[in-house]
Amino acid sequence: RRESSSSALQALALYNNKFVLHFSSELARDVEQSMNTLEDRITALTQRVLLRKPTVRELQTFSEYVTRHGLAALCRVLFNSNEYLFVG
């Protein structure tokens, strides 16, 4: 059985969509204002978008990603994830 997934073109279109860019920035700003540590920010963001806490591995990976690209970029990644886009 094949799981649902988006195509590469769909992923790029969604990742660069003005709506997604705007709300990624807004969500990142809100989380940055309400949480003090990077770990708390990532945990809050993951809970809001994926409705669960990040795993230990995700927390480490997301921390490295946020350090390089910023919290808004992580929002875009989460909004573009299969876990967010499709009901399991």
Secondary structure by P-SEA (a helix, b strand, c coil): cccccccaaaaaaaaacaaaaaaaaaaaaaaaaccccaaaaaaaaaaaaccccccaaaaaaaaaaaacccaaaaaaaaaacccccccc
